[in-house]
Amino acid sequence: MRTHVACGRRVVVVGTTGAGKSTLALRLARRLRCPHIELDALHWGPDWTPVARDCFRAHTRRAVAGDAWVADGNYRQVRDLVWGRADTIVWLDYPLRTVLPRLLRRTLRRCLSHEVLWHGNRERLRTQFLSRDSLFLWALQTHGPHRKEYRELFAGPACAHLTVVRLRSPRAAAAWLAGVHAGAEAPENAASAP
């Protein structure tokens, strides 16, 4: 018998680059029958150029104005807008030994298939493996600091209104997602860490 788990109506999925934020967020949005907001799509313009901060914030503000949505991304520039409207945060807190192979598979798939991302952007092998813009380098540099920062933020008063779901493995994430259903509502000011 499958147990239903609490999940709010405005959910943010955060985690290290390559953890699978967008994939989980899209699946969760489908399950909850609500819009999926990919913050990368709002942040990146053509040629991997970030949009102007004011424009990014304006697009994000409009995107999270609805009553129900699932967003993914770690952007500090819009955290106040997204987290301020959210009722649930799903934190994919996976170890690097899990994240790096997932990032490698995703990068190779995107590069070899010439997958078009936001605004015509494509990942390139040279950029990912031979430059300072490498997502692998980014993951290595930010994994520990993000983990520390999130622990502190989630324990603070600014996040008291949020239900925080901390998932430490893809298996835990799949089990949690399987228990979510469209009618589930997060209890007010609850904290959970499956």
C-alpha positions in Angstrom: 0.0 0.0 0.0 1.5 3.4 -1.1 1.5 6.1 1.6 0.6 9.6 0.5 3.0 12.4 1.5 2.4 16.0 2.2 3.4 18.4 -0.6 2.4 22.0 -0.9 1.1 23.9 -3.9 4.1 26.1 -4.5 7.3 24.0 -4.4 10.9 24.8 -5.1 13.4 22.1 -5.9 17.1 23.0 -5.0 20.3 21.1 -5.0 23.8 20.9 -6.6 24.3 21.2 -10.3 23.5 17.8 -11.9 21.5 16.4 -9.0 18.3 16.2 -11.2 16.4 19.3 -10.0 14.7 20.0 -13.3 13.8 16.3 -13.9 12.2 16.0 -10.4 10.5 19.3 -10.6 8.9 18.5 -14.0 7.7 15.1 -12.7 6.3 16.7 -9.6 4.6 19.4 -11.6 2.9 16.8 -13.7 1.8 14.8 -10.7 0.4 18.0 -9.0 -1.0 19.1 -12.4 0.5 22.6 -12.1 3.0 24.7 -14.1 6.8 23.9 -14.0 9.0 26.9 -13.8 12.6 26.3 -14.9 14.6 29.2 -13.5 17.5 28.4 -15.9 15.1 29.3 -18.8 14.3 32.7 -17.2 18.0 33.4 -16.4 19.8 32.5 -19.6 19.5 34.4 -22.9 21.1 33.5 -26.2 24.8 32.6 -26.3 24.7 31.7 -22.6 24.3 35.4 -21.7 22.5 36.0 -18.4 19.5 38.3 -18.8 19.6 41.6 -17.0 18.9 41.2 -13.2 15.8 43.4 -13.3 14.4 41.4 -16.3 15.2 38.1 -14.6 13.4 39.3 -11.4 10.4 40.6 -13.4 10.0 37.3 -15.3 10.4 35.3 -12.1 7.9 37.5 -10.2 5.3 36.8 -12.9 6.1 33.1 -13.0 5.6 32.6 -9.3 2.5 34.8 -9.0 0.1 31.8 -9.5 -1.5 29.7 -6.8 0.3 26.5 -7.7 3.7 25.8 -9.4 6.9 23.8 -9.1 10.1 25.7 -9.7 13.7 24.5 -9.8 16.9 26.4 -9.4 19.4 27.9 -7.0 19.5 31.6 -8.0 20.1 33.9 -5.1 19.0 36.9 -7.3 15.4 35.7 -7.1 15.4 33.7 -3.9 13.3 36.2 -2.0 10.7 36.1 -4.8 10.6 32.3 -5.2 11.1 31.2 -1.6 8.9 34.0 -0.3 6.0 32.6 -2.3 6.8 28.9 -1.8 5.3 26.7 0.9 7.6 23.7 0.3 11.3 23.3 -0.6 12.6 19.9 -1.8 16.3 19.8 -1.3 18.2 17.2 -3.3 21.1 16.8 -0.9 23.1 14.1 -2.7 26.8 13.4 -2.2 29.2 14.3 -4.9 29.8 10.6 -5.6 26.2 10.5 -6.8 26.0 14.0 -8.5 29.1 13.8 -10.6 28.3 10.6 -12.5 24.7 12.0 -13.1 26.2 15.3 -14.4 28.6 13.3 -16.6 25.8 11.3 -18.2 23.6 14.4 -18.7 26.5 16.4 -20.2 27.5 13.7 -22.6 23.8 13.2 -23.7 23.3 16.9 -24.3 26.6 17.4 -26.1 26.5 14.3 -28.3 22.8 14.8 -29.2 23.3 18.6 -29.7 20.3 19.1 -27.5 18.9 22.7 -27.7 18.4 24.2 -24.3 17.0 27.6 -23.4 17.0 30.3 -26.2 19.0 28.1 -28.6 21.9 27.4 -26.2 23.7 24.1 -26.4 26.3 22.6 -24.1 29.7 21.9 -25.7 32.2 19.3 -24.6 35.1 21.8 -24.8 33.3 24.2 -22.4 32.3 21.4 -20.0 35.7 19.7 -19.8 38.3 22.3 -20.8 37.2 25.7 -19.4 36.6 27.6 -16.2 32.9 27.6 -17.1 32.7 23.8 -16.6 29.7 22.6 -14.7 31.9 19.9 -13.1 34.2 22.6 -11.7 31.1 24.5 -10.5 29.7 21.4 -8.8 33.0 20.8 -7.0 33.3 24.4 -5.9 29.7 24.9 -4.7 28.6 21.5 -3.3 30.0 22.0 0.2 29.2 25.7 0.5 25.6 25.2 -0.8 25.1 22.4 1.7 26.3 24.6 4.6 24.3 27.6 3.4 21.0 25.6 3.0 21.3 24.0 6.4 21.7 27.5 8.0 18.9 29.1 5.9 16.4 26.3 6.5 17.1 26.6 10.3 16.5 30.4 10.3 13.4 32.4 10.8 13.1 33.5 7.1 12.3 29.9 6.2 9.9 29.2 9.1 6.9 29.2 6.8 8.4 26.4 4.6 8.1 22.7 4.8 11.6 21.4 3.9 11.9 17.9 2.4 15.6 16.9 2.4 16.2 13.9 0.1 19.7 12.3 0.3 19.6 9.9 -2.6 17.8 9.4 -6.0 16.1 6.4 -4.4 14.7 8.5 -1.6 13.6 11.1 -4.1 11.8 8.5 -6.2 10.1 7.0 -3.1 9.0 10.5 -2.0 7.7 11.4 -5.4 5.7 8.2 -5.7 3.9 9.1 -2.5 2.9 12.6 -3.7 -0.6 13.0 -5.1 -2.5 16.1 -6.5 -4.7 16.5 -3.4 -1.8 16.5 -0.8 -1.3 19.7 1.1 1.7 20.5 3.2 0.8 21.0 6.9 1.4 24.6 8.1 4.9 25.2 9.4 5.8 21.5 9.3 9.3 20.3 8.8 10.2 17.0 7.3 13.4 15.3 6.4 12.7 11.8 4.9 
